[in-house]
Amino acid sequence: MDNSLVRPHFFDDPSVPDLLPADVRWGFTRSGILLVRHYTHWIAHSKGVVGPFMERNWPGLSWKECMHAFATTGIWIKGGQHWTGLELAPHVHEFHILHDGATRVISHINES
């Protein structure tokens, strides 16, 4: 079995894709991206929730580095009902941060 495709995180957590290519250091599902956005709330910061959440799912990735990668990749669209004024672009299925620091967006695939 190719261990580069084995998910190195908690199998019951939907925040991280089940399988990650070898060039991916950190991977996010759509729900994982939305959870990171949720933790931008000041209450989560003040209660110390962000650190353990990030460390459990994406060991070694700081919240600031993560948010910077999201912002520079353009996965957010303006508007929407969320208090941040940002909505996740509808085509985003997964988001990868590669070992070299580059990013990759995996779009929804038409399965029909």
C-alpha positions as CSV (number, residue, x, y, z in Angstrom):
1,M,0.0,0.0,0.0
2,D,1.3,3.5,-0.9
3,N,1.5,5.2,2.5
4,S,1.6,8.6,0.8
5,L,-2.1,8.3,0.3
6,V,-3.0,7.3,3.8
7,R,-4.8,10.0,5.7
8,P,-2.5,11.1,8.5
9,H,-5.3,12.5,10.7
10,F,-8.3,11.4,12.6
11,F,-10.5,9.1,10.4
12,D,-13.8,10.3,12.0
13,D,-13.1,14.0,11.4
14,P,-14.7,15.4,8.2
15,S,-12.4,18.4,8.2
16,V,-9.6,16.6,6.4
17,P,-9.8,14.6,3.2
18,D,-9.6,10.8,3.5
19,L,-6.8,10.5,1.0
20,L,-4.1,13.0,0.3
21,P,-1.6,12.9,-2.6
22,A,2.1,12.7,-1.6
23,D,2.7,16.4,-2.5
24,V,0.1,17.6,0.0
25,R,1.2,18.7,3.5
26,W,-2.2,19.8,4.7
27,G,-5.6,19.2,3.2
28,F,-9.0,20.6,3.9
29,T,-12.5,19.4,3.0
30,R,-15.2,22.0,2.3
31,S,-16.5,21.5,5.8
32,G,-13.0,21.9,7.2
33,I,-12.6,25.3,5.5
34,L,-15.9,26.4,6.9
35,L,-14.9,25.3,10.4
36,V,-11.6,27.3,10.1
37,R,-13.7,30.3,9.1
38,H,-16.0,29.6,12.1
39,Y,-13.0,29.7,14.4
40,T,-12.2,33.3,13.3
41,H,-14.7,34.4,15.8
42,W,-13.2,36.3,18.7
43,I,-15.0,34.0,21.2
44,A,-13.1,31.0,19.8
45,H,-9.8,32.9,20.1
46,S,-10.5,34.1,23.6
47,K,-11.4,30.6,24.8
48,G,-8.3,29.0,23.3
49,V,-10.2,26.7,20.9
50,V,-8.3,27.6,17.8
51,G,-4.9,26.0,18.7
52,P,-6.1,22.5,19.6
53,F,-8.5,22.4,16.6
54,M,-5.7,23.4,14.2
55,E,-3.1,21.1,15.8
56,R,-5.5,18.1,15.8
57,N,-6.4,18.4,12.1
58,W,-3.4,20.2,10.6
59,P,-0.3,19.7,12.8
60,G,2.3,22.4,12.4
61,L,0.0,24.8,10.5
62,S,-0.8,28.1,12.4
63,W,-4.2,29.7,12.1
64,K,-2.6,32.8,10.6
65,E,-0.7,30.8,7.9
66,C,-3.9,29.0,7.1
67,M,-6.0,32.1,6.7
68,H,-3.3,33.7,4.6
69,A,-3.3,30.7,2.3
70,F,-7.1,30.9,2.0
71,A,-7.0,34.6,1.3
72,T,-4.3,34.6,-1.3
73,T,-5.9,31.7,-3.2
74,G,-9.2,33.4,-3.7
75,I,-11.5,30.7,-2.4
76,W,-13.7,33.3,-0.7
77,I,-16.3,35.4,-2.5
78,K,-17.7,38.6,-1.1
79,G,-21.2,38.9,0.3
80,G,-23.5,36.2,1.7
81,Q,-25.1,35.9,5.1
82,H,-22.0,35.0,7.2
83,W,-20.9,37.7,9.6
84,T,-17.4,37.8,8.1
85,G,-18.9,38.9,4.7
86,L,-17.1,36.0,3.1
87,E,-18.6,32.9,1.5
88,L,-16.8,29.9,0.2
89,A,-16.9,29.8,-3.5
90,P,-19.4,27.1,-4.6
91,H,-16.9,25.2,-6.8
92,V,-14.4,24.5,-3.9
93,H,-14.5,20.9,-2.9
94,E,-11.0,20.6,-1.2
95,F,-8.1,22.9,-0.5
96,H,-4.5,21.7,-0.4
97,I,-1.4,23.3,1.0
98,L,1.6,21.6,-0.6
99,H,5.0,20.8,1.0
100,D,6.6,23.6,-1.0
101,G,4.0,26.2,0.2
102,A,2.0,26.3,-3.0
103,T,-1.8,25.8,-2.8
104,R,-4.3,23.9,-4.9
105,V,-8.1,24.1,-5.1
106,I,-10.0,20.9,-6.0
107,S,-13.3,21.8,-7.6
108,H,-16.5,19.7,-7.4
109,I,-16.4,17.0,-10.0
110,N,-19.5,16.3,-12.1
111,E,-20.2,12.7,-11.1
112,S,-23.0,12.1,-13.6
